[in-house]
């Protein structure tokens, strides 16, 4: 086991592990670390964590130092420069008549590179644009095409639930979301009801999905014949969230309700349908 700290470089970005390098680092400290992109400024979100060596890529990068006031000021200046770069790049995009939507601009901590994030329907030939930007900013230029979910994460906004988007506040990664999750949760399949601001299925469909899947495996399906202490009946309704089933008795059409615990306690099982 090795001791690591977890660092985020964006508000709701991925968490990366680093060797604390004997520094006394506390939660919410800012640190300077070396990454594949170069020297970066990040916020400590995990401290004093022990992980197995198989769970990290060795050798682990070490913290170079705890960020100083000068480092914080440098980041603020980078943000100001990025705002100006965004305006310049938008002008260049219009000049070259490129069918792309510029979303965000980011300077690396050491200003060795400027990264422009954009969305587009297809592939874009931006070679002339890169030449113009390199001549303008006198540094390395990277144009990175992102998807609509990443765009929503960068820009933020208010979701259909009335809260700030999950992806822009705490989701580090995008988990796969399928229409089957909406079906299992008995939600409306109207795209307007189950889609987020990005136009894709809402990430929150994933949150309770494991519970629905586990409960569904333990409960009978709708339409199954069931033998109960009240007589035989047919399953007509399921409430997977509360683990309840509704059974309509054949004898007098009475509708009774069972919890999963009651099903197990009474050893109620499905029975084969006879003609």
N, C-alpha and C positions, 0 to 999 in steps of 0.2 A: 504494500500500500504506500502511496505517496501523497503528500499534502499539496493541495492546489488552492488557487483562488479562481473565482469565475468573474470574467470581465465582459461587459457589454460596451459596444462602440456606438450604438444607437439606442434610442429610447426603448424600443421593443424589439431589438435585434437579437441575434443568436448569442448564446453565452459561450465564451471560449475559455479554456483552462490555461493557466500559467503557473509557473513556479514562483512562489512569493520571494524567493532569493533572500531569505533571512530578514526581510523588512517587516516591521510591525504594522501590518495593514488591517484596517478596520472597515466594516461595512460602509459603503457610500463614499469611500476614498476615491480619488482620481489617480490613475497611474499611467506611466509611460511604458509601453511595451513594444517589442519588435514583432511584426507580423509579415505575412507573405507580401503585403502591400507596402511594407516599410515601417517606419516608426509611427505608432498610433497612440492616441489619447483615449482612454476608456474609463468607465465607471465600474467599481468593484461591487458586484451584487451577491457574491458568495465568498465566504471566508472559512478558513480552518476546515476544509473538506478533505476527507481521505478517500481516494479512489484507487481501484485496482490498476496496475500498470497496463493491463490489456485493454482498459477502457480509454486510454489516451494515446496520442501519437508521440512517441519518444524520439529524440530527446525533447523534453518540454521546454518551450521558450521561457526565459526568466524575465521577471519585472526589472526594467532598467532603473526606474526610480519612482518615488511618489511624486505626483505632479505638483509643481510650484505655482505661485501666483502668475509668474511669467508664462508658464505653459497654458494656464487658463485664459490669459489675455490673448495668447497666440491663437487659441481655438476660436475665440470671439472675433478676432480679425479675419480668420479664415471664413467664418460664417458671413461676415460683411463682404468679403471678396467674392464668395460664392453667389451672393445675391446680385452683385454687379455682373458676374459671369453669366448668370441666367438670362439677364436682359440682353447682353451682347449676343449670346448664342441664339436666342429667339429671333433677333434681327438677321443673323446669318442664315437661319433656317428659311425665313421668308425670302431672303435674297436668292437663295439657291432653289427655292420652290420645292422643298422636300416635304413629302407627305408623312410627317412625323410630329408627335406631340411631346415637347420637352416637359419633363415632370420635375426633375430636381437636379441640383448641381452640388458637388462635394469636393472640397480640397482635402488632400491628405494632410496629416499634421505637419509634415516637413515641407509641404508645398511642392513636392517633386512631381505631382500629378494632379490633374483636374478631371474628375469623373462626371460625365453628363448622362443622366438616366432619361430614357425616352420610351414611348410606346409607339407602335406602328402596326398597320394591318399585315404587312409582309416585310420582305427584306428591303433595306434602304442602302443605296450607294452614297455613302457620306464621305468619300475620300476627299473631295474638294472642300467640304465643310471642315474636316479635321485639319487640313492644311491652313485654312484661314484662321482657325482657332489657335493652332500652334504658333502662328505668326503673331497673333494678338497677345497671347498670354506668356509666350516664351518658356513654355514648360511642356511636359508630356501630356497628351490628351487621350482620354479613353471615352468612347461612346458606348454605353451599355443598354441594350434593348431589354426591357422588362415586361412582364405580363400585367394584366389588369388587376390581379390581386396584389401584386407588389406596388402598383400605382396607388391603390387605396391605402396600403400600409404607409407609404411615404407621405401622402397628402392628408390622411386622416379624415374625420367626418363623423356624422351622427347616423347610427344604424336605424333600421326599422323599429327596434325596441326602444329607441329614444336615448340610448347610451352611446358614449364615444366608442368607435370601432374597436373590437377586441384586437385586431391585427396591429393597430397603431398604439396600443396601450400595454399589452402583456404577451401576446403570442409571438414566440421567437421563430417558430416554424409553421408552415402551412401543412396540416394533415389532409390526406385525401378525403373528400366528401362525396357521397353518392346519393342518387335519387332513392335508392333502397332504404337509406336511413330515414328519409322523410316518410316513406311508406310504412316502415316498421313503427314509427311514432304516430301513425294515423293523422298526419298533417295534410293539409290541402296541397295538391300537386300543382297548384297555380304558380307559375314562375315568379309572379309579382309578390307572392306571399313568402316564398322560401329562398329568395335571392337577396344578396347583400348589395351594397352600393357599387361593388365591382361588377355586378351582373352575374356572378357565379353563385353556386349554392352557398348558403350561410355557413360559416365555420362552426357556429354553435350547434349545428345538427349533430356534430361529432361528440359533444360533451357528454350526453347521457346515452349515447348509442350502445355502449358496452352493457349498461343495465338493461336496456330493452332487449338486446340479443340474448343475454343470459336468462332473463325472465321468460322470453318466448320459447326457449328450449325446454323449460320446465312446465309450461302450461299447454293444454291441448289446443288444437287449431279450431278456428271457427268452422262449424259444420260437423264436427265430430260428435258421435254418439257417446254419451256418458252414463255410467251406472252410479246413481247416488243413493243415499239412505232414504230419499223421498220418492225414488223411482227413476226410471230411465228418462233421459232427455237429450237435448241437442244444444251444443254450445252456440250461442247467438251473439256474444259480445266479449271482448277482451279489453281490460285496462292494464296495459303492461307497466305503466308507471307505478301503479299501486298494487300490481300483481293480483288482480281480481278477474274472475270470469262470470259471465251470466249464462245460466242454463234454463232452457224452456222445456218443462216437463211434457211428455207426450200425453199423459193421462188427462190433465185438465188445463193445459196451456199456462200453468203457473210459471212465473219467472223467478228463479232463485239465484242468489249470488254467493260465490265461494271465494275465499282468499286462498293463496297458494299454501299457507300453513294448514288450512282446513282440508285442502285436497290431500296433502301428505298425511295428516292425522287420520282421516277416514279411509285412506288408501283407495281413493276414487280413481278409477282408470277408464280409459276409453274402451268401448266394446264394439265388435264388428257389426255392421249394419246387415240386417236380415230382411229379405223381401217378404 
